[in-house]
Amino acid sequence: MKIMDKYTENAVPEHVKSQIKISYKIRGNHVTLIEERQGFKSDQWVQMPVAQFRLGNNEWKIYWQDSKGKWHFIDDIEPSEDFETQLKIVDEGHNGMFWG
């Protein structure tokens, strides 16, 4: 949680914080990174999952979500025991896979 709290605090540049938020949810051994944007002509925020990290056999694996809400393992990202390594891969975009 400390790692994610620090990351989400610093993920969005100050000048766009009123338009974009980065948050996360932890459920069991899964950590889901979420991008939130204000809805078009609306005061409500829309949540869009960016990536999901899953811990299994002492290694973190990264997943992406398809348009039907199903999560898929990204097999060209090597599982790692170091969560921060995996978070950095997602933050850097992995060839445009995570950030629009």
Backbone as a printed PyTorch tensor [residue, N CA C, xyz], in Angstrom:
tensor([[[  0.8220,  -1.1960,   0.0000],
         [  0.0000,   0.0000,   0.0000],
         [  0.8660,   1.2600,   0.0000]],

        [[  1.9720,   1.2350,   0.7430],
         [  2.8440,   2.4140,   0.7760],
         [  3.3660,   2.7520,  -0.6170]],

        [[  3.7770,   1.7200,  -1.3490],
         [  4.3020,   1.9210,  -2.6990],
         [  3.2270,   2.5290,  -3.5920]],

        [[  2.0150,   1.9830,  -3.5320],
         [  0.9290,   2.4680,  -4.3800],
         [  0.4690,   3.8650,  -3.9690]],

        [[  0.4240,   4.1340,  -2.6670],
         [  0.0390,   5.4750,  -2.2150],
         [  1.0200,   6.5220,  -2.7580]],

        [[  2.3050,   6.2200,  -2.6450],
         [  3.3260,   7.1530,  -3.1360],
         [  3.2030,   7.3140,  -4.6500]],

        [[  3.0280,   6.2070,  -5.3620],
         [  2.9190,   6.2630,  -6.8190],
         [  1.7070,   7.0840,  -7.2570]],

        [[  0.5350,   6.8170,  -6.6760],
         [ -0.6770,   7.5050,  -7.1140],
         [ -0.6370,   9.0000,  -6.7780]],

        [[  0.0300,   9.3660,  -5.6910],
         [  0.1650,  10.7870,  -5.3360],
         [  0.9490,  11.5560,  -6.3850]],

        [[  1.9430,  10.8980,  -6.9670],
         [  2.8640,  11.5700,  -7.8860],
         [  2.6330,  11.2350,  -9.3570]],

        [[  1.6530,  10.4000,  -9.6730],
         [  1.4740,   9.9150, -11.0440],
         [  0.9340,  10.9620, -12.0110]],

        [[  0.1620,  11.9060, -11.5040],
         [ -0.4870,  12.8850, -12.3750],
         [  0.1460,  14.2590, -12.1710]],

        [[  0.5530,  14.9200, -13.2640],
         [  1.1060,  16.2710, -13.1260],
         [  0.0860,  17.2140, -12.4840]],

        [[  0.5880,  18.1480, -11.7040],
         [ -0.2620,  19.0560, -10.9350],
         [ -1.3080,  19.7620, -11.7950]],

        [[ -0.9330,  20.1940, -12.9870],
         [ -1.8290,  20.9980, -13.8260],
         [ -3.0130,  20.2200, -14.4150]],

        [[ -3.0220,  18.8880, -14.3140],
         [ -4.1730,  18.1170, -14.8180],
         [ -4.8900,  17.3160, -13.7260]],

        [[ -4.5180,  17.5440, -12.4650],
         [ -5.1230,  16.7750, -11.3620],
         [ -6.6240,  16.9960, -11.2310]],

        [[ -7.1380,  18.1000, -11.7570],
         [ -8.5870,  18.3100, -11.6930],
         [ -9.3130,  17.4910, -12.7600]],

        [[ -8.5680,  16.9330, -13.7300],
         [ -9.1660,  16.1820, -14.8290],
         [ -8.8710,  14.6840, -14.7800]],

        [[ -7.7490,  14.3130, -14.1730],
         [ -7.3120,  12.9120, -14.1490],
         [ -6.8580,  12.5460, -12.7440]],

        [[ -7.2570,  11.3620, -12.3010],
         [ -6.7720,  10.8130, -11.0370],
         [ -6.2650,   9.4030, -11.3070]],

        [[ -5.3000,   8.9820, -10.5320],
         [ -4.8170,   7.6020, -10.5850],
         [ -5.0740,   7.0090,  -9.2020]],

        [[ -5.7260,   5.8550,  -9.1850],
         [ -6.0230,   5.1940,  -7.9120],
         [ -5.7370,   3.6960,  -8.0540]],

        [[ -6.0330,   2.9710,  -6.9990],
         [ -5.8220,   1.5230,  -7.0420],
         [ -6.7830,   0.8370,  -6.0940]],

        [[ -6.9690,  -0.4580,  -6.3470],
         [ -7.7680,  -1.2990,  -5.4520],
         [ -6.9600,  -2.5460,  -5.1640]],

        [[ -7.0110,  -2.9790,  -3.9170],
         [ -6.3480,  -4.2270,  -3.5340],
         [ -7.4310,  -5.2190,  -3.1380]],

        [[ -7.3730,  -6.3940,  -3.7270],
         [ -8.3220,  -7.4520,  -3.3960],
         [ -7.5590,  -8.7730,  -3.3580]],

        [[ -7.3600,  -9.2920,  -2.1730],
         [ -6.5650, -10.5160,  -2.0380],
         [ -5.1420, -10.2570,  -2.5010]],

        [[ -4.6790, -11.0850,  -3.4540],
         [ -3.3310, -10.9430,  -4.0090],
         [ -3.3130, -10.1530,  -5.3070]],

        [[ -4.3800,  -9.3920,  -5.5760],
         [ -4.4690,  -8.6040,  -6.8070],
         [ -4.4470,  -7.1160,  -6.4820]],

        [[ -3.6560,  -6.3660,  -7.2380],
         [ -3.6320,  -4.9070,  -7.1320],
         [ -4.0130,  -4.3710,  -8.5050]],

        [[ -5.1000,  -3.5990,  -8.5740],
         [ -5.5570,  -3.0510,  -9.8490],
         [ -5.2700,  -1.5550,  -9.8810]],

        [[ -4.5480,  -1.1320, -10.9060],
         [ -4.2340,   0.2810, -11.1200],
         [ -5.3480,   0.8790, -11.9710]],

        [[ -5.8800,   2.0280, -11.5440],
         [ -7.0640,   2.6100, -12.1820],
         [ -6.8060,   4.0640, -12.5630]],

        [[ -7.2330,   4.4210, -13.7700],
         [ -7.2180,   5.8150, -14.2030],
         [ -8.6450,   6.3240, -14.1120]],

        [[ -8.8170,   7.5000, -13.5200],
         [-10.1430,   8.0970, -13.3990],
         [-10.1560,   9.4260, -14.1420]],

        [[-11.2080,   9.6260, -14.9110],
         [-11.3910,  10.8910, -15.6400],
         [-12.8060,  11.3790, -15.4140]],

        [[-12.9440,  12.6780, -15.4910],
         [-14.2790,  13.2470, -15.3500],
         [-15.0810,  12.9070, -16.6010]],

        [[-16.3250,  12.4570, -16.3930],
         [-17.1840,  12.0870, -17.5090],
         [-17.5060,  13.2690, -18.3990]],

        [[-17.7580,  13.0090, -19.6600],
         [-18.0910,  14.0450, -20.6270],
         [-19.3950,  14.7190, -20.2160]],

        [[-19.3540,  16.0280, -20.0540],
         [-20.5170,  16.8200, -19.6350],
         [-21.1670,  16.2590, -18.3730]],

        [[-20.3410,  15.8460, -17.4350],
         [-20.8490,  15.2220, -16.2100],
         [-19.9090,  15.5310, -15.0480]],

        [[-20.4670,  15.5180, -13.8420],
         [-19.6360,  15.6970, -12.6590],
         [-19.1020,  14.3630, -12.1420]],

        [[-19.5850,  13.2770, -12.7150],
         [-19.1560,  11.9600, -12.2400],
         [-17.8110,  11.5710, -12.8510]],

        [[-17.0380,  10.8290, -12.0530],
         [-15.7480,  10.3370, -12.5120],
         [-15.9340,   8.9310, -13.0800]],

        [[-15.2540,   8.6530, -14.1690],
         [-15.3230,   7.3490, -14.8250],
         [-14.0160,   6.6170, -14.5420]],

        [[-14.1290,   5.3780, -14.0630],
         [-12.9390,   4.5840, -13.7540],
         [-12.6130,   3.6460, -14.9180]],

        [[-11.3380,   3.6280, -15.3000],
         [-10.8660,   2.7380, -16.3530],
         [ -9.6600,   1.9670, -15.8340]],

        [[ -9.7890,   0.6670, -15.6430],
         [ -8.6390,  -0.1100, -15.1850],
         [ -7.4830,  -0.0150, -16.1900]],

        [[ -6.2880,   0.1860, -15.6770],
         [ -5.0970,   0.3140, -16.5180],
         [ -4.3590,  -1.0200, -16.5910]],

        [[ -4.1270,  -1.6140, -15.4320],
         [ -3.3820,  -2.8770, -15.3500],
         [ -3.7120,  -3.5410, -14.0270]],

        [[ -3.4450,  -4.8440, -13.9880],
         [ -3.6230,  -5.5610, -12.7310],
         [ -2.3550,  -6.3530, -12.4560]],

        [[ -1.9160,  -6.2690, -11.2050],
         [ -0.7460,  -7.0180, -10.7420],
         [ -1.2610,  -8.1600,  -9.8810]],

        [[ -0.7800,  -9.3650, -10.1470],
         [ -1.2120, -10.5180,  -9.3610],
         [ -0.0010, -11.2350,  -8.7840]],

        [[ -0.0820, -11.5090,  -7.4910],
         [  0.9940, -12.2040,  -6.8020],
         [  0.6650, -13.6900,  -6.7320]],

        [[  1.5710, -14.4990,  -7.2690],
         [  1.4220, -15.9580,  -7.2180],
         [  2.8010, -16.5880,  -7.2160]],

        [[  3.0170, -17.5840,  -6.4030],
         [  4.3280, -18.2370,  -6.2840],
         [  5.4380, -17.2170,  -6.0320]],

        [[  5.1300, -16.2220,  -5.2060],
         [  6.1050, -15.2000,  -4.8080],
         [  6.5740, -14.3230,  -5.9710]],

        [[  5.8080, -14.2670,  -7.0650],
         [  6.1540, -13.4180,  -8.2040],
         [  4.9360, -12.5960,  -8.6180]],

        [[  5.2030, -11.3660,  -9.0360],
         [  4.1480, -10.4830,  -9.5360],
         [  4.0510, -10.6300, -11.0440]],

        [[  2.8390, -10.8610, -11.5290],
         [  2.5740, -10.9190, -12.9680],
         [  1.6600,  -9.7500, -13.3170]],

        [[  1.7750,  -9.2640, -14.5560],
         [  0.9800,  -8.1220, -15.0080],
         [ -0.0660,  -8.5890, -16.0160]],

        [[ -1.2830,  -8.0610, -15.8440],
         [ -2.4090,  -8.3980, -16.7190],
         [ -3.0090,  -7.1340, -17.3190]],

        [[ -3.6370,  -7.2810, -18.4930],
         [ -4.3840,  -6.1850, -19.1230],
         [ -5.8380,  -6.6230, -19.2590]],

        [[ -6.7400,  -5.6380, -19.3680],
         [ -8.1700,  -5.9380, -19.4280],
         [ -8.7090,  -5.6670, -20.8290]],

        [[ -9.4730,  -6.6210, -21.3620],
         [-10.0690,  -6.4210, -22.6800],
         [-11.3870,  -5.6580, -22.5560]],

        [[-12.0270,  -5.3910, -23.6700],
         [-13.2380,  -4.5730, -23.6830],
         [-14.4260,  -5.2580, -22.9980]],

        [[-14.3220,  -6.5520, -22.7610],
         [-15.3940,  -7.2830, -22.0700],
         [-15.1300,  -7.4030, -20.5750]],

        [[-14.0370,  -6.7930, -20.1130],
         [-13.7110,  -6.8150, -18.6880],
         [-12.9300,  -8.0360, -18.2440]],

        [[-12.4380,  -8.8350, -19.1890],
         [-11.6740, -10.0400, -18.8490],
         [-10.1790,  -9.6930, -18.8000]],

        [[ -9.5000, -10.1950, -17.7700],
         [ -8.0730,  -9.9340, -17.5960],
         [ -7.2370, -10.9980, -18.2930]],

        [[ -6.1210, -10.5610, -18.9240],
         [ -5.2250, -11.4580, -19.6520],
         [ -3.7840, -11.2250, -19.2040]],

        [[ -3.0630, -12.3300, -18.9790],
         [ -1.6510, -12.2670, -18.6010],
         [ -0.8370, -11.7320, -19.7830]],

        [[  0.0930, -10.8310, -19.5060],
         [  0.9720, -10.2890, -20.5480],
         [  2.2500, -11.1100, -20.5330]],

        [[  2.3580, -12.0160, -21.4930],
         [  3.4560, -12.9870, -21.4320],
         [  4.8170, -12.4340, -21.8540]],

        [[  4.8820, -11.2330, -22.4290],
         [  6.1960, -10.6940, -22.7560],
         [  6.7480,  -9.7820, -21.6600]],

        [[  6.0760,  -9.7630, -20.5030],
         [  6.6260,  -9.0990, -19.3170],
         [  6.9420, -10.1990, -18.3030]],

        [[  8.2060, -10.3450, -18.0360],
         [  8.6830, -11.4030, -17.1300],
         [  8.1320, -11.2040, -15.7180]],

        [[  7.5420, -12.2530, -15.1040],
         [  7.1260, -12.1370, -13.6990],
         [  8.3350, -11.7820, -12.8240]],

        [[  8.0820, -11.0290, -11.7570],
         [  9.1800, -10.5820, -10.8960],
         [  8.7480, -10.6140,  -9.4340]],

        [[  9.7040, -10.8980,  -8.5480],
         [  9.4380, -10.8500,  -7.1130],
         [  9.3200,  -9.4110,  -6.6360]],

        [[  9.8400,  -8.4590,  -7.4290],
         [  9.8770,  -7.0550,  -7.0410],
         [  8.6760,  -6.3040,  -7.6250]],

        [[  7.7410,  -5.9470,  -6.7660],
         [  6.5340,  -5.2430,  -7.2060],
         [  6.8790,  -3.9200,  -7.8900]],

        [[  7.8390,  -3.1850,  -7.3300],
         [  8.1950,  -1.8730,  -7.8820],
         [  8.7280,  -1.9780,  -9.3120]],

        [[  9.4270,  -3.0580,  -9.6180],
         [  9.9020,  -3.2890, -10.9850],
         [  8.7100,  -3.3880, -11.9330]],

        [[  7.6970,  -4.1420, -11.5310],
         [  6.5130,  -4.3290, -12.3730],
         [  5.7410,  -3.0150, -12.5250]],

        [[  5.6170,  -2.2730, -11.4420],
         [  4.9200,  -0.9910, -11.4950],
         [  5.6330,  -0.0300, -12.4510]],

        [[  6.9620,  -0.0520, -12.4460],
         [  7.7360,   0.8280, -13.3410],
         [  7.4780,   0.4620, -14.8010]],

        [[  7.3810,  -0.8210, -15.1060],
         [  7.1030,  -1.2590, -16.4810],
         [  5.7610,  -0.6990, -16.9460]],

        [[  4.7520,  -0.7970, -16.0950],
         [  3.4260,  -0.2720, -16.4390],
         [  3.4760,   1.2470, -16.5680]],

        [[  4.1420,   1.9130, -15.6270],
         [  4.2370,   3.3680, -15.6430],
         [  4.8750,   3.8650, -16.9380]],

        [[  5.8810,   3.1420, -17.4210],
         [  6.5680,   3.5470, -18.6560],
         [  5.7670,   3.1960, -19.9080]],

        [[  4.6800,   2.4350, -19.7550],
         [  3.7600,   2.2110, -20.8620],
         [  3.8760,   0.8970, -21.5940]],

        [[  5.0180,   0.2360, -21.5510],
         [  5.2360,  -1.0270, -22.2650],
         [  4.7150,  -0.9370, -23.7050]],

        [[  5.3690,  -0.1470, -24.5120],
         [  5.0260,   0.0430, -25.9330],
         [  3.6100,   0.5570, -26.1460]],

        [[  3.1750,   1.4370, -25.2790],
         [  1.8330,   2.0460, -25.4430],
         [  0.6840,   1.1970, -25.0030]],

        [[  0.9670,   0.0840, -24.3410],
         [ -0.1000,  -0.8380, -23.9470],
         [ -0.9980,  -0.2890, -22.8500]],

        [[ -0.4660,   0.5040, -21.9350],
         [ -1.2310,   0.8920, -20.7570],
         [ -1.8010,   2.3020, -20.7720]],

        [[ -1.1300,   3.2190, -21.3530],
         [ -1.5950,   4.6130, -21.2940],
         [ -1.8950,   5.1020, -22.6970]],

        [[ -3.0700,   5.6900, -22.8660],
         [ -3.5560,   6.1490, -24.1610],
         [ -2.7970,   7.2080, -24.7730]]])
